Amino acid sequence: MADTATGSKSEPALEIILSSLRRDFSKLSARLKTVIHTVTCDNKLVTFRVYYPALRERKSTVSELVDALSTYLINFALPRSEVQEVLALKGTLSDDDYMQRIVILQQRATDLFKKAQKATNRNGEAGELILYLLTEWILKAPQLLAKMSLKTNPAMPVHGADGIHIGICPKTSKAILFWGESKLYDDLGRAITEAVNDDAVKHELSLVQRYIDLSGLGAAQKKHILAYLDPFDDKSNDRIETCTCLLGFDFDGFQKLTKVDADKIDSTFEALVLAELKAAALKVAKALKTNGLEGHTMEIFLVPVPSVQKLRDLFQKKIGWKS
């Protein structure tokens, strides 16, 4: 087996490290469906991916999606070290005591999420959580820093990216830093404009270096990751920086399914989504050019829902957030 600190030609060190951090999110495919497409942006640095709440009898299962999202709050909001400390107790405690520790983690994650959103004047929306899951699941990029635990500190300048993840380019084996930004709006055009105008692409390298959470890894492995962030290390020249954007928006295509024959629901819905995506591609290209961001590599997740407000309301109710 290759040395985890140095790796080998057949098994790069970074891939070995990331493999130990990745989790299996495949079960989410029951709640978030994708649309396979060939739509491209005039800006070739932009990639579009579409995910939407699964359909059941012509209706979107947003409520079930919210239920699923809430089960991932622990890993999203809490530092990995804190979670692993509790998981390490499995087998050393009674079943009741161990379950109690897990419940406490869930309560802490929920409280921290609400406090962080209040500190940043947000509305407890599910967008950041969806972006986190899609980045880890689809881009296979583990979260590098759980910012929720920092946002509650009023002295901590953590405004900017909603998520910071690290992945690896399958073609070049270079490290990819993903800087995430989540936008939920009732209008797709507004969501795009707000996303590209935001500070999501600001590189919070010093924050990552100070608070990087790679518990469970040896000193050599941590050093290997941090080398990609060190401007005095050659590895930093092999770093690819990518902005991930989640654009959630109201989509009337769901309402158009009410009178569609059962055997044509999926094909009809996908056709409606593709039409929206083609329009979005033009808007994104224009917005990037207008804001001087044409040189930025972007992974854009479009998430059409029947109602952004309903998604917010359901999620806030689920985590006990007062409207």
C-alpha positions in Angstrom: 0.0 0.0 0.0 1.2 3.5 -0.8 2.5 5.7 2.0 -0.3 8.1 2.9 2.0 11.0 3.4 3.8 10.7 0.0 1.5 8.5 -2.1 2.7 6.9 -5.3 2.3 7.3 -9.0 -0.7 5.0 -9.1 -2.3 6.4 -5.9 -1.6 10.1 -5.3 -1.3 11.1 -1.7 -4.1 13.7 -2.0 -6.6 11.1 -3.3 -5.7 8.7 -0.4 -6.3 11.5 2.1 -9.6 12.6 0.5 -10.8 9.0 0.3 -10.5 8.8 4.1 -12.7 11.9 4.5 -15.4 11.1 1.9 -18.8 9.8 3.0 -21.4 7.9 1.0 -24.3 10.2 0.0 -25.8 8.0 -2.6 -29.0 7.5 -0.7 -29.8 11.1 -1.5 -30.6 10.0 -5.1 -34.0 9.0 -3.8 -34.8 12.6 -2.8 -32.8 14.7 -5.3 -33.2 13.7 -8.9 -31.0 15.0 -11.7 -31.6 16.0 -15.3 -29.0 14.7 -17.8 -28.3 17.4 -20.4 -25.8 18.8 -22.9 -26.5 22.4 -22.3 -23.3 24.5 -22.1 -22.5 28.1 -21.3 -20.7 30.5 -23.7 -18.2 30.7 -20.9 -16.5 27.3 -21.0 -15.3 27.5 -17.4 -18.9 27.1 -16.3 -20.5 23.7 -15.7 -24.3 23.3 -15.1 -25.9 20.6 -13.0 -29.6 20.3 -12.3 -31.1 18.7 -9.2 -34.7 18.8 -8.1 -37.0 17.3 -5.4 -38.2 13.8 -6.5 -41.7 13.6 -8.0 -44.6 11.5 -6.7 -47.9 11.5 -8.5 -47.0 14.7 -10.4 -46.1 16.5 -7.2 -42.7 17.5 -5.7 -41.7 15.8 -2.5 -40.2 18.9 -0.9 -41.4 17.9 2.6 -39.5 14.6 2.4 -36.4 16.4 1.1 -36.5 18.7 4.1 -36.8 15.7 6.4 -33.7 14.2 4.8 -31.7 17.4 4.9 -32.2 17.8 8.6 -30.4 14.5 9.2 -27.2 15.9 7.9 -26.9 18.9 10.2 -24.4 17.3 12.5 -21.7 16.8 9.8 -22.4 20.1 8.2 -22.4 22.3 11.2 -20.0 20.7 13.7 -16.2 20.3 13.4 -15.2 16.8 12.3 -13.2 16.3 15.5 -16.2 16.9 17.7 -18.3 14.3 15.8 -15.5 11.7 15.7 -15.0 12.1 19.5 -18.6 10.9 20.0 -18.4 8.2 17.3 -15.3 6.8 19.0 -17.5 6.0 22.1 -19.5 3.4 20.2 -19.1 0.1 22.0 -17.8 1.7 25.1 -21.2 3.0 26.3 -24.6 1.4 26.8 -27.0 1.7 23.8 -29.0 4.3 25.7 -26.0 6.4 26.7 -24.5 6.3 23.2 -27.9 7.3 21.7 -28.1 10.2 24.1 -24.7 11.5 23.0 -25.9 11.4 19.4 -29.0 13.3 20.3 -26.9 15.9 22.1 -24.8 16.3 18.9 -28.0 16.8 16.8 -29.3 19.4 19.3 -26.0 21.2 19.3 -25.8 21.2 15.5 -29.3 22.6 15.2 -28.7 25.3 17.8 -25.4 26.2 16.2 -27.0 26.4 12.8 -29.7 28.8 14.0 -27.2 31.0 16.0 -24.9 31.2 13.0 -27.7 32.2 10.7 -28.9 34.9 13.1 -25.3 36.2 13.4 -25.1 36.6 9.7 -28.7 37.9 9.3 -29.9 34.9 7.3 -33.2 33.1 7.5 -32.3 29.6 8.4 -32.7 28.6 4.8 -31.7 25.1 3.5 -29.6 26.4 0.6 -26.3 26.1 2.4 -27.0 22.6 3.5 -28.1 21.5 0.0 -24.9 23.0 -1.4 -22.8 21.2 1.2 -24.4 17.8 0.3 -24.2 18.3 -3.5 -20.5 19.3 -3.2 -19.6 16.3 -1.1 -21.8 13.9 -3.0 -21.5 14.9 -6.7 -18.1 16.7 -6.7 -16.6 14.2 -4.2 -15.1 17.1 -2.3 -15.1 16.8 1.5 -15.8 19.9 3.6 -12.5 21.5 4.6 -13.8 23.8 7.2 -17.1 23.7 9.2 -17.8 27.5 9.2 -20.9 27.2 11.3 -18.9 26.9 14.5 -17.0 30.1 13.7 -19.9 32.3 12.6 -21.3 32.5 16.1 -18.1 34.5 17.1 -18.9 38.2 16.5 -15.2 38.9 16.3 -14.6 36.3 13.6 -14.6 37.7 10.0 -16.3 34.6 8.4 -18.5 36.4 5.9 -17.9 35.2 2.4 -18.0 31.7 1.1 -20.9 29.6 2.4 -18.8 26.5 2.1 -15.1 25.5 1.7 -14.4 22.1 0.3 -11.4 20.3 -1.2 -11.4 17.9 -4.1 -9.1 16.5 -6.8 -9.1 16.9 -10.5 -9.5 13.4 -12.0 -7.5 14.3 -15.1 -4.5 16.1 -13.6 -4.7 15.0 -9.9 -4.4 18.7 -8.9 -6.1 19.9 -5.8 -9.4 21.8 -6.3 -10.6 24.3 -3.7 -14.3 24.9 -3.9 -15.7 28.2 -2.5 -19.4 27.8 -2.2 -22.2 30.3 -2.4 -25.9 29.5 -1.9 -28.8 31.7 -3.3 -32.5 30.9 -2.9 -34.8 33.2 -4.7 -38.3 33.2 -6.3 -36.6 34.5 -9.5 -33.7 32.7 -11.3 -32.4 35.8 -12.9 -32.1 37.6 -9.6 -30.4 34.5 -8.0 -27.8 34.5 -10.7 -27.1 38.3 -10.4 -26.8 38.0 -6.6 -24.5 35.0 -6.8 -21.9 36.5 -9.1 -21.9 39.8 -7.3 -21.2 38.2 -3.9 -17.9 37.7 -2.1 -18.0 33.9 -2.6 -14.8 33.9 -4.6 -12.8 35.6 -2.0 -10.1 33.2 -0.8 -10.2 32.7 2.9 -6.9 30.9 3.0 -5.8 32.3 6.3 -9.1 31.1 7.9 -8.7 27.6 6.5 -5.0 27.4 7.7 -6.0 28.4 11.2 -9.1 26.3 11.6 -8.7 23.4 9.2 -10.5 20.4 10.5 -8.8 17.2 9.4 -9.1 15.1 12.6 -8.2 11.5 12.2 -5.3 12.3 9.9 -1.6 12.2 10.8 0.7 15.2 10.9 2.2 14.3 7.5 -1.2 14.2 5.9 -2.3 17.5 7.3 1.0 19.0 6.1 0.3 17.6 2.7 -3.1 19.4 2.5 -1.8 22.7 3.9 1.0 22.7 1.3 -1.6 23.5 -1.4 -2.5 26.6 0.6 1.0 27.8 1.3 2.2 30.5 -1.2 5.8 29.4 -0.6 5.2 25.8 -1.5 5.3 24.6 -5.1 2.1 22.6 -4.5 0.2 25.9 -4.3 0.9 26.4 -8.0 -1.0 23.2 -8.7 -4.2 24.4 -7.0 -7.4 24.9 -8.9 -9.9 27.4 -7.5 -13.5 26.9 -8.3 -16.7 28.7 -7.2 -19.7 26.4 -6.5 -23.0 28.1 -6.7 -26.4 26.8 -5.7 -29.2 28.6 -7.4 -32.5 27.7 -6.0 -35.6 29.2 -7.6 -39.3 29.0 -8.1 -40.2 26.8 -11.1 -43.7 26.7 -12.6 -42.9 23.5 -14.4 -44.2 21.6 -11.4 -47.7 23.1 -11.8 -47.7 22.2 -15.5 -47.6 18.4 -14.7 -51.2 18.3 -13.3 -52.8 17.2 -16.6 -49.9 15.3 -18.1 -50.3 11.6 -18.8 -48.6 9.4 -16.2 -46.2 7.8 -18.7 -45.1 11.3 -19.9 -44.5 13.0 -16.6 -40.7 12.5 -16.4 -40.1 13.4 -20.1 -42.4 16.5 -19.9 -40.7 17.8 -16.8 -37.2 17.3 -18.1 -38.2 19.2 -21.3 -39.5 22.1 -19.2 -36.3 22.1 -17.1 -34.0 22.0 -20.2 -35.8 25.0 -21.6 -35.2 26.9 -18.3 -31.6 25.8 -18.3 -30.9 27.1 -21.7 -32.3 30.5 -20.7 -30.2 30.4 -17.5 -27.0 29.6 -19.4 -27.4 32.9 -21.4 -28.2 34.8 -18.2 -25.1 33.4 -16.4 -22.8 34.2 -19.3 -24.1 37.7 -19.4 -23.9 38.2 -15.6 -20.3 36.9 -15.5 -19.2 39.2 -18.3 -20.9 42.2 -16.8 -19.2 41.6 -13.4 -15.8 40.9 -14.8 -15.9 37.3 -13.6 -15.3 35.5 -16.9 -12.1 34.0 -15.8 -13.5 32.1 -12.8 -14.2 28.4 -12.9 -17.7 27.7 -11.7 -19.8 24.6 -10.8 -23.4 25.8 -10.8 -26.2 23.7 -9.2 -29.6 24.7 -10.4 -32.3 23.6 -8.0 -35.9 24.2 -9.2 -38.6 23.9 -6.6 -42.3 24.7 -6.6 -41.7 27.5 -4.0 -38.5 28.7 -2.4 -40.6 30.3 0.4 -42.3 27.0 1.1 -38.9 25.2 1.2 -37.6 27.8 3.7 -40.7 27.6 5.8 -40.6 23.8 6.0 -36.9 23.8 6.9 -37.3 26.5 9.5 -40.2 24.6 11.1 -38.2 21.3 11.0 -35.3 22.8 13.0 -37.5 24.8 15.3 -36.7 28.2 13.8 -39.3 30.9 14.7 -40.6 32.6 11.5 
